[in-house]
Amino acid sequence: MRPHAIRFLPYFALALLLIATRTAATDSASLPAATSKAMAQAASPQAIAEYRRKLKEYLEARAAFEQEAGAYWGSIADKRRGRNAKRREHQAIALDDYVLTQPPVYTGPKRPISPSPEAEEPREPREHKHIPVVADLAKAAADYFQWTPQRPTNELEFKRAYASFASAAGLTREQAVRVYAFETGGNGNHASQSGFHGSYAISSAIGYNQLLTTNTVELLAEQGPEFIKLLNEKAAGLSGPARQAMERKVAVLKKMVAVARSVPDEWAQHEKIGDTPQGWALHAMVLDIDVGPMLQTHKLLTSVIFARAKGYMRPLTAAELEMMNLTGDGTGLDMVTMPQAMREQVPTSNFFQRGGYERNPVAIHHNTVAKLLAITDSRMDSMSNLPGAKELAAAF
């Protein structure tokens, strides 16, 4: 089952976030250790007293802001629950079913810099979760299933396989190419990962439509039997070593599907598997020339099917499909079905959890549904002209 809250930063938002993070890291590193030590030794009682005064002001200002922000995001959650209840009762959604004000912005003093280590207030240590990269996925697949994904001989081979499967499944060239352009920056390959901070991955999202580990587990659980059927049909047309390799792949896929279906069909349960090395092994399937295109296609196709099942029969534009791809089907359809007049007035914060919103400069700067869709379309326009996107378009 797809999530109902935004789960992933758009490619260009992530790029902006990386630039800011790297700049801050450079500034911090530019202060020589000897200078820092001398400053600490030179801290006077007056400097420490001034620091503590400023720290008190900062903490009070932050506490006041947190109270205001907490109330705001609480109202966002309340309105969302109200809309969900109305939909269950087949009632129309009106403008006052959304929070129509923008989130509060902290404008108080910055946290002061301590003049000495002794004066510094203790902070909770941050837990850094390891995000797997492609090498981790391949190793996990070898460790758990004694299998290596079959990589394409070149990127065009993967694009042709994706275009063939996506087209047959019902995705249009415009939808597939524009979403690919947006998600990968117009030149991504089948193993492109969302972004890195130094040598550390920021997200497990990989490929043309940037699947997270949880997406892969969920798709294997829900679409796995169909994938197995298709591979068996392909194996029947092969002979010799090629057939043996395909039958081996089918056997591995069956085991992976069994793992994915070993828990209830819920996003939270699939996320737990995806956060384990065994889940990383399942995620290695996104790299495979046969299964990868199926996974990438169904990442979008499930949104198309969901919209139709909810009675939305008009073809989704690529930007609308991207909203569902990014935010989850229920949340995305909320935006997609909104009349244009409401899109102009409803803040994007209505479709985010607080943490996701505050880390997303694009949603903050383009802060209504209409503006968010417009910037998405604009980015798709420009990135669709890049060589990778043109090559994919030609593959259809």
N, C-alpha and C positions, 0 to 999 in steps of 0.2 A: 504494500500500500504506500502511495506517495506521501511525502510530508506536506504539512499545511503551513509551513513558514519558510521564509527565504533561507536557503541553506548555503548559498555560494555567491561570492563577489563576482560581478562581471569582469571580464578580462581587463578592460581599461581601468576599472576602479581599482583592481588589484595592482596594476602598474603604478597608479598614483600613490597607493599606499606603500609600495616598495620604495619608491623614490624618497618619500618622506622619512621612512624608517632608516634608509641608508644614510641620508643627510644627517639625521640625529646621531647615528652611530659614529659618523666621521667627526662631528663636532665634539662628541664626548671623548673620542680617542685622541683629539688634537692637543689636550692639556697634558704636558709632561708630568710624569710621576713625581719628579723632584719638586715641581711647582705645587702640586696638590699637597705633598707632605709639608712643604714650607707653610702653606696657607693654614693647614690644620694646626701646626705648632704655633702659628702666630695668632690664633683666635683668642681674643680678649674676653673677659667676663661681659663687657658691654656688647660685644658682637654676638655672643651666645644669647644674652638677654634679648637683643633685638631680633635674632632669629626665632626665638621661642614666641615672641610677641606676634611676629608675622605668621608663624606656623599656626598659632591660635586663630588668627583672623582667617587664614586659609581654611582650616578645618571647620570653622563655623560657617563660612560661606559655602563650602562643599556640602555640609550637612543640610543647609537650607535648600540648596539646589537639588540634592538627592530627594528631599521630601517632595519638592515640586515635580521633579521628573518621575518619581515613583507614582504620584497621583495621575500624571498624564499617561504613562504607559499602562497603568491599571485601567484607565478609561478606554485605551485602545483595545485591551483584552476583553473588556466588558462589551464593547460594541461588536467585536468580532463574534463573541458568543451569541449576541443578540441576532446578528445576521444569519449565523448558522441555524439558529432556532427558527427564524422566519422561513428560511429555505426549506427546512424539513416540513414546515406547514404549508409550503407552496405559496407563501405570501410575497408580495412585491418588496424589493429593497429600495428605500428612499434615501435622499441626501442626508437626513438626520440620523441615519443608521451608521454614519461614519463620524469620526472625530474630525472637525473641520479646521482646527487650529494646528499650527506647526509645533513640533516638540520644543520644549524650553532649551535654551542654550546657556551654558555656563559662562558668565562674564565676570566672575569674581577674580581675586588675586591668584597668581600662580603659586604652586607650592614652592616655598623658599628653599634655597640651597644651604645645607648645614655648613657652618664654618669649621666644625670639627666632628670626627666620628662619634665622640661621646655625646654630643648634643642631638644626634640624629635619632628620630623616632623609629622604632623597629617596624618593619613591614613584613607582611606575609610573603614567604617565598613563592614565586610562580612555578607551577609545575609545567614543564615543557614536554608535550606529548610528541612522540616520534611519528612523523608522517612518512609512509613508505614511498620510495622512488622506484623507478622501473627495475633497477637491479634487485631491490628487495622483493618485488613481485616474482621475478624469474626464479630467485633463490627459493622462495616459499613454494612455488609450484614444483620445483625439483625435490624439495625436502618432503612435502606432504603427498605428492602424487607421482613423483618420479617422471615428470613430464616437462617439456619445454614448449612454450607457444611457438607456432609456426609463423615467423615474421615474413612480411612481403619482401620480395627481391628488390623492389623499389617502391616509392610512395605512390606512383601512378597505379600500380597493381592494386594497392589497398583502396584507392579512390574509385577505381572501376568496380571493384567488388562491392563497395559501399553504395555507389550510385545504382548498380544493378539491383541490389536487394532493397534499397530504399524506394526506388521507383516502383518495383513490383509490389511492395507493401502498401503503397498509396501516398507516400510523401512526394510533394512536388519538387522540381529542381530549385525553384525559388526558395522554398522553405529550407531545404537541406543546405544549399550553398550559403544563404544569408546567415543562418544560425552558425554554420561552420566558421564563416568569416568573423562573426561577432565573438564566438567562443575562443577562437584560436588566434585572433588578430590577423586573419587573412592568409597566413602562410604556415599554419601548424601542420604537424604530421600525426600519424596514428598513435605515436607515443608522446606527444606533447603534453607536458604536465603544467598545471595552472600557474605556478610561479615559485620562486625560491627566495629565501632570505639568506644570502651567502650560499652555503652549501646545503642548507636545510629547506626541505619542501614546505610550502605553506598549506597545500591542499593535496589530497590524493586524486583530484580530478584529472582525468587523462583522456586524450583523443579528440576526435572531431566535435563531439558534443559534451566533452568534459565530464565523464562519469566518475562519481565518487565510488569508493569501495562499497558503500551502502547501496548505491544504485545497482552495482553489478550483482551483489548478493540478492537484491530484490528481483531483478530481472531474471536471474537464473531460477529463482524460486517460482516465479509466475509464468515465465516463457520457456523455461528449460525443456519441458517435454516436447514442445514444438521444435526447438533447436535440435534436439536429439533426432527427431523424425527427419528433419531436413538433412542432417549430416548422414544419416543412414541411407537416405535416397541418393545422396551424392556418392557414398561409398559403393553403392550397387553398380554405378556406372564406371567404376575404376577397376584396375587389375594390378597384380604384382605388388611391388613395394608401396606404390601410391595407395592402394586399397588397404594394405596392412597398416600404414600410417594413419589413414582416416579411421579405421576401426579402432585403433589405439586411442585416437582423439575422442571418439564416441564413448569409449569405456571410461576415460578420464572425466568427460563431461557428465556422464551419468553419476559418478561419485560426487562431483561438485554440486550437481543439482540436489542430490540427497542431503548434502550438508546444508545447503540453502533452505531446504524444505523441512529441516529438522526442528524448526521453531515456528511459532505462529506467524502468519503473514502480516507482520506489523513492522513499521519503519524502525522503531526502537530496538526490536529484536534483531533485525537485519543489521542495524548499526553495531550491535554488540559483536556479531560475527565479523563484520568488516573491520573492526578494530583489533583483530587478532591476526597472527601470522597465517593461520589457516584461511582467514578471509582475504588476506593479501594474495594467497595462491589462487583463489577464485577470481580475484581482480586481474590476474595475469591473462585471463581470457580476452580482455579488451585488446591485447596485442596480437591476437591470433588472426590470420588472414581469413579464416572461415567464420569463426564465432564473433570476432570483433565487429564486423559490419552489422551483424544481427543485433548485438548489444547497442551499438550506436544508433541504429535505426529505431529500435523499440524505445530508447530513451525519449525520442520525440513522438513516436507513434502512439504511445500510451496516452499522451496528452490530447492528441487528435481524437482518439477513441473516447476518452473521458468527456470531452466537450460535446461530442455527438450524443453520448449516452444521457447527458444532461439537457438535451434538446437544442443545443447550439449547432445548427446545421450549416451556417455560413462558413466557407473555408477560412481558416485562421491565417492571418498575415504572418510573415516570419517574425515580426516584432512581437505580436501577440503570442505566438508559439514560444518565443524565447521567454516571455514573462512566466508562462506555465512551466517551462523547462527550469527556470531559475528558482521559482518560488514554491513549486508544488502545484498540482493540478487544481485543488480547491481554491487556494489563494489566487492563483493565476487567472482562473475562470472568473473570479470576482472582479478583477480588473477588465478582462476581455469583454464581459457582458455589460459593462457600465456604459450608459449613453455618453456621447461626447461632451455634453454640457456638464455632466457630473465629473467626467475625467478632468475637466479644467479646474474644478474646485476641490477635489478630494486629495489630501496630502498622501504621499507615498508611505508615510509612517504607518498608515493603517494596515499595511501588508507585511510589516517587518516585526521581528522581535527586537527589543531595544538594542541588544548587543550587535546584531547584524546591521541595524540601521546606523549606529554610531561608528561602525567601521567602514561604511560605504559612502565615500564622498560623492559619488554620482547620484545616489538617491537623495542625499542632503542638498546638493546644488540644483538638482532637477526634481523639485520637491512636490510635484503633483503628478497624478497618473498620466495626464496628457504630456507633460514635459518629459517624463521618464520614457514613454513610448516614442516620443519624437527624437530624443537623443539616441535611443536604441536604433531607430530607423536610420538616423544620420550616420552612426558608426557602421552600420551594415552597408550603407551606400558606399562609403569610402573604402572599407576593408574588402568589399566584394570585387574591387578593381585590382587587388593585389594578385600576384602570380599563382599562389596556392589556390585561391578561390576560383580563379579563371580556369585552372586545370581541373578542379572538381566539376565545375559547370560543364566543361567539355566532355567529361566522363559520362554525363547523363544522356 
